[in-house]
Amino acid sequence: MRQIERRPFDEDGNGMEQRHIASTGRSASVIGIGTWQLGADWGEVSEDQAGQVLSAALAEGVTFIDTADVYGDGRSERLVGAFAAAHPDSGLVIATKMGRRVPQVRENYTAEAMRQWNDRSRRMLGVDTLDLVQLHCPPTDVLGDPLTWQTLRDMVDEARIRAFGASVETCEQALLAMDGGASSIQIILNVMRRKPLEEVLPAARERGVGIIVRVPLASGLLSGRYSKDTTFAADDHRTYNRHGEAFDVGETFSGVPFEVGIEVAQEFSRLCAELGPEGATPAQVALKWVTQQPGVTTVIPGARNADQARANARSAALPDLSEEFLSALEELYDQRIRAHVHHRW
Ligand SMILES: NC(=O)c1ccc[n+]([C@@H]2O[C@H](COP(=O)([O-])OP(=O)(O)OC[C@H]3O[C@@H](n4cnc5c(N)ncnc54)[C@H](OP(=O)(O)O)[C@@H]3O)[C@@H](O)[C@H]2O)c1
């Protein structure tokens, strides 16, 4: 099968398409990388492997990295910070998240706590000013509280952060965070999660808010590599959060029941072979589908190893998916997935 090659975007033939997040003044590579895998919760990834994943992504032109204070309780931030320090001229933009190291009640989101979380992330990442900090799927009343946003604005004035946004579970929360003044919204959007296309992406475009797309592969389902017999490690959220036991079930397989997801992923793989770009894997097509949606700034697939990181970055070189293919995917969603997820997130 033909491999997808990297496509030059700038005048020197280097790099990857960059998209501007108007309200932050920063740009992000259209394919970024998520680093939950470099913390914990997905089984073990060694420090060596983590370095290889980040190096492979950067070599392919990825300059946007997403992390969080809670991934491996700081391990992911520490590894990302060390990597950025070792590549000072690479133009990396690092987005972290805060708020989930305490019980999720509004009372815990005080101005003092937010500054403490910020101090810890700055220490772990080894910088004075964070590029972008996102509230990490906080309770809805935190997003609706003007004090939350005032504190974040104050933290910009104090040069603790350059910009702030929110990672959210639902479309309603995304709109609420935009009202509060978020520069960016991180949300789940993929072939099995289409609701943000309705209101969230148009609103973000209108307001110049960046959209950072997470879980683009539905936790790996859309790669088409799993079967109903596939098992995951005990310390992988795809085992211990299969039914939402530890956190929102929408974060695991995009909230689609595993057996349904397997069948739909098989159909997705078949459609990719029939209607997709030649030589592209289903995972690459799934990423292209995301970046092709108007309003998306960057997508942050998680990668367990360097090969995955490389392959994901190369999806930036794919041509747009055809109308026929897009319609077939919409029909697949309507028939098999919509009833499981559309009313929830
Ligand atoms: N609440 C939040 O804010 C939140 C929640 C979830 C995620 N995130 C962020 O979003 C990022 C992405 O989401 P995610 O990692 O949960 O889900 P994802 O990107 O949909 O799936 C990642 C998984 O897909 C598989 N994969 C990746 N690249 C592949 C390739 N080229 N070919 C085949 N399989 C591939 C790997 O599975 P295997 O492990 O089976 O190889 C990998 O662990 C996270 O890393 C994190 O930074 C944020």
The ligand as a Tripos MOL2 file, in Angstrom:
@<TRIPOS>MOLECULE
LIG
   48    52     1     0     0
SMALL
NO_CHARGES

@<TRIPOS>ATOM
      1 N1        -11.1750   15.7730   29.1880 N.am      1 LIG1
      2 C1        -10.2240   16.0950   28.3510 C.2       1 LIG1
      3 O1         -9.8740   17.2410   28.2240 O.2       1 LIG1
      4 C2         -9.5760   15.0130   27.5280 C.ar      1 LIG1
      5 C3        -10.1370   13.7260   27.5270 C.ar      1 LIG1
      6 C4         -9.5950   12.7880   26.6760 C.ar      1 LIG1
      7 C5         -8.5100   13.0990   25.8810 C.ar      1 LIG1
      8 N2         -7.9530   14.3550   25.9150 N.ar      1 LIG1
      9 C6         -6.7980   14.7180   25.0780 C.3       1 LIG1
     10 O2         -7.0560   14.3140   23.7460 O.3       1 LIG1
     11 C7         -6.0220   13.4520   23.2820 C.3       1 LIG1
     12 C8         -6.5800   12.5070   22.2320 C.3       1 LIG1
     13 O3         -7.6510   11.7200   22.7040 O.3       1 LIG1
     14 P1         -7.4310   10.2130   23.1050 P.3       1 LIG1
     15 O4         -5.9900    9.9230   23.1280 O.co2     1 LIG1
     16 O5         -8.2480    9.9810   24.3300 O.co2     1 LIG1
     17 O6         -8.1550    9.3980   21.9450 O.3       1 LIG1
     18 P2         -7.8200    9.1340   20.4110 P.3       1 LIG1
     19 O7         -6.8350   10.1050   19.9140 O.co2     1 LIG1
     20 O8         -9.1400    9.0340   19.7450 O.co2     1 LIG1
     21 O9         -7.2110    7.6570   20.4330 O.3       1 LIG1
     22 C9         -5.8980    7.3860   20.7900 C.3       1 LIG1
     23 C10        -5.6090    5.9080   20.5410 C.3       1 LIG1
     24 O10        -5.7950    5.6270   19.1700 O.3       1 LIG1
     25 C11        -4.8470    4.6700   18.7260 C.3       1 LIG1
     26 N3         -4.0530    5.2630   17.6350 N.ar      1 LIG1
     27 C12        -3.4730    6.4810   17.6200 C.ar      1 LIG1
     28 N4         -2.8640    6.7010   16.4350 N.ar      1 LIG1
     29 C13        -3.0660    5.5940   15.6930 C.ar      1 LIG1
     30 C14        -2.6750    5.2280   14.3740 C.ar      1 LIG1
     31 N5         -1.9850    6.0310   13.5790 N.pl3     1 LIG1
     32 N6         -3.0420    4.0040   13.9260 N.ar      1 LIG1
     33 C15        -3.7560    3.1800   14.7010 C.ar      1 LIG1
     34 N7         -4.1650    3.4690   15.9570 N.ar      1 LIG1
     35 C16        -3.8170    4.6840   16.4430 C.ar      1 LIG1
     36 C17        -3.9960    4.2970   19.9180 C.3       1 LIG1
     37 O11        -4.5820    3.1390   20.4650 O.3       1 LIG1
     38 P3         -3.7180    1.9320   21.1410 P.3       1 LIG1
     39 O12        -3.3670    2.5080   22.4850 O.co2     1 LIG1
     40 O13        -4.7020    0.8040   21.1920 O.co2     1 LIG1
     41 O14        -2.5410    1.7040   20.2510 O.co2     1 LIG1
     42 C18        -4.1710    5.5060   20.8200 C.3       1 LIG1
     43 O15        -3.9750    5.2070   22.1940 O.3       1 LIG1
     44 C19        -5.4820   12.8340   24.5770 C.3       1 LIG1
     45 O16        -4.1860   12.2660   24.4180 O.3       1 LIG1
     46 C20        -5.5070   14.0280   25.5000 C.3       1 LIG1
     47 O17        -4.3970   14.8740   25.2670 O.3       1 LIG1
     48 C21        -8.4880   15.3150   26.7200 C.ar      1 LIG1
@<TRIPOS>BOND
     1     1     2 1
     2     2     3 2
     3     2     4 1
     4     4     5 ar
     5     4    48 ar
     6     5     6 ar
     7     6     7 ar
     8     7     8 ar
     9     8     9 1
    10     8    48 ar
    11     9    10 1
    12     9    46 1
    13    10    11 1
    14    11    12 1
    15    11    44 1
    16    12    13 1
    17    13    14 1
    18    14    15 2
    19    14    16 1
    20    14    17 1
    21    17    18 1
    22    18    19 2
    23    18    20 1
    24    18    21 1
    25    21    22 1
    26    22    23 1
    27    23    24 1
    28    23    42 1
    29    24    25 1
    30    25    26 1
    31    25    36 1
    32    26    27 ar
    33    26    35 ar
    34    27    28 ar
    35    28    29 ar
    36    29    30 ar
    37    29    35 ar
    38    30    31 1
    39    30    32 ar
    40    32    33 ar
    41    33    34 ar
    42    34    35 ar
    43    36    37 1
    44    36    42 1
    45    37    38 1
    46    38    39 2
    47    38    40 1
    48    38    41 1
    49    42    43 1
    50    44    45 1
    51    44    46 1
    52    46    47 1
@<TRIPOS>SUBSTRUCTURE
     1 LIG1         1 GROUP 0 **** ****
